[in-house]
Amino acid sequence: MGVFTFVCRSSGADWSAKQLTGDLEASASSTYELQRKLVQAALAADSSGGVTSSFSMVSPCSAVFQKETEARKNRVMPRPEIQAPPEIFYNEAEARKYTTSSRIIEIQAKISERALELLALPNDGVPRLLLDIGCGSGLSGETLSENGHHWIGYDISQSMLDVAREREAEGDLLLADMGQGLGLRPGVIDGAISISAVQWLCYADKSFHEPRMRLKAFFGSLYRCLARGARAVLQLYAENMYQSEMIMTYAMRAGFAGGVVVDWPHSSKARKAYLVLTCGPPSMQTSLPKGKGEDGEMCSDDDESGDDESQTVGIYDRNRPRKKLKVNKKGKGKEWVLKKKEQMRRRGHDVPPDTKYTARKRKARF
Ligand SMILES: C[S@@+](CC[C@H](N)C(=O)[O-])C[C@H]1O[C@@H](n2cnc3c(N)ncnc32)[C@H](O)[C@@H]1O
């Protein structure tokens, strides 16, 4: 059976409850006593054990009681990404459920700490300006604050951001779709993390969504806003190899160097993949660290014997070296601009006419 839902009503001091789709019922003189009776009634009907129960007041004299059993909890649920678009999936109820689950809080904190470690920021005590992309209710950003950094959080779910605000998240929160680009000035960010979010870009939720274009916009804008040499560490749950490759391809096309660090590769439960990207050409300092547990060591919170489907560290270099621009001291020069415009006209693009203002030097603007 799995889930039991009861509609509860009070008349005077007494409460009574009827099962929504069954015959179970109970009555008691307090809501506490009623809940206890309902748990017992549900257990008697389904002995697979209770996991969670909730009692929500609808009005002063009515409420809904729900109890889930082990059988339902252990059912394999479809991935959130295929259930609904993120802004719908993470609605008010889900945002609260997500943020009050001690298991999720613990897991997200561990992943965020590891992502921060992989960012390899200089250990000089100077606070950095970081991004938390898909920041949700602020669980991952909390780790950044605890380590003394400033951060800007992007999320597409208003409910998740509301919970983040309620929890007094210290970052600046932006309601935005990362698939449309981050819209930040070039080179202003010292590092970025994204925890359990980027795989959402692989799903087309709207008729005009094209995952490849969204990945392109995301990685292009991420590359531009990062300072040279800065890193982005993206922990994500790709559904299959096709998605991993697509994400990697667009990261590399944007100009990033880097690769994937896999922690606990032998554990199906604790295995986590981090895309570690560096802005600018690869160097000794940007070489990838080893994944945890690569040498067969088991994770402490893993109770499984592990599977052998393991990839340790995949190193990828930029596959599209940037063309070196010929720039003289005065910039590219009028001649270069005129040549480019001519080239574009020949390709059939709509190009503004050449005037005395073409290629003029512009004032530096804020
Ligand atoms: C599993 S939650 C992780 C939240 C947070 N990083 C944490 O560790 O708790 C994934 C988050 O990604 C956000 N997200 C998904 N697609 C997004 C998009 N296109 N733009 C911005 N945020 C997105 C969701 O709204 C959700 O809050």
The ligand as an SDF file (V2000), in Angstrom:
LIG
                    3D

 27 29  0  0  0  0  0  0  0  0999 V2000
   19.0440   19.4340   -6.0980 C   0  0  0  0  0  0  0  0  0  0  0  0
   18.8120   21.1480   -5.9880 S   0  0  0  0  0  0  0  0  0  0  0  0
   20.3950   21.6260   -5.3020 C   0  0  0  0  0  0  0  0  0  0  0  0
   20.3250   22.9220   -4.5550 C   0  0  0  0  0  0  0  0  0  0  0  0
   21.6150   23.3260   -3.8510 C   0  0  0  0  0  0  0  0  0  0  0  0
   22.6900   23.4690   -4.7900 N   0  0  0  0  0  0  0  0  0  0  0  0
   21.9650   22.3400   -2.7800 C   0  0  0  0  0  0  0  0  0  0  0  0
   23.0650   21.7840   -2.8270 O   0  0  0  0  0  0  0  0  0  0  0  0
   21.1680   22.1270   -1.9000 O   0  0  0  0  0  0  0  0  0  0  0  0
   18.9630   21.6650   -7.6840 C   0  0  0  0  0  0  0  0  0  0  0  0
   18.6430   23.1310   -7.8730 C   0  0  0  0  0  0  0  0  0  0  0  0
   18.9500   23.4990   -9.2110 O   0  0  0  0  0  0  0  0  0  0  0  0
   18.0040   24.4640   -9.6060 C   0  0  0  0  0  0  0  0  0  0  0  0
   17.9460   24.5720  -11.0750 N   0  0  0  0  0  0  0  0  0  0  0  0
   17.5770   23.6170  -11.9550 C   0  0  0  0  0  0  0  0  0  0  0  0
   17.6050   24.1030  -13.2100 N   0  0  0  0  0  0  0  0  0  0  0  0
   18.0050   25.3790  -13.1160 C   0  0  0  0  0  0  0  0  0  0  0  0
   18.2070   26.4110  -14.0750 C   0  0  0  0  0  0  0  0  0  0  0  0
   17.9940   26.2230  -15.3760 N   0  0  0  0  0  0  0  0  0  0  0  0
   18.6430   27.6320  -13.6400 N   0  0  0  0  0  0  0  0  0  0  0  0
   18.8430   27.8500  -12.3160 C   0  0  0  0  0  0  0  0  0  0  0  0
   18.6370   26.9080  -11.3660 N   0  0  0  0  0  0  0  0  0  0  0  0
   18.2290   25.6870  -11.7480 C   0  0  0  0  0  0  0  0  0  0  0  0
   16.7060   23.9440   -9.0160 C   0  0  0  0  0  0  0  0  0  0  0  0
   15.7090   24.9280   -8.9510 O   0  0  0  0  0  0  0  0  0  0  0  0
   17.1910   23.4500   -7.6470 C   0  0  0  0  0  0  0  0  0  0  0  0
   17.0470   24.4390   -6.6780 O   0  0  0  0  0  0  0  0  0  0  0  0
  1  2  1  0
  2  3  1  0
  2 10  1  0
  3  4  1  0
  4  5  1  0
  5  6  1  0
  5  7  1  0
  7  8  2  0
  7  9  1  0
 10 11  1  0
 11 12  1  0
 11 26  1  0
 12 13  1  0
 13 14  1  0
 13 24  1  0
 14 15  1  0
 14 23  1  0
 15 16  2  0
 16 17  1  0
 17 18  1  0
 17 23  2  0
 18 19  1  0
 18 20  2  0
 20 21  1  0
 21 22  2  0
 22 23  1  0
 24 25  1  0
 24 26  1  0
 26 27  1  0
M  CHG  2   2   1   9  -1
M  END
$$$$
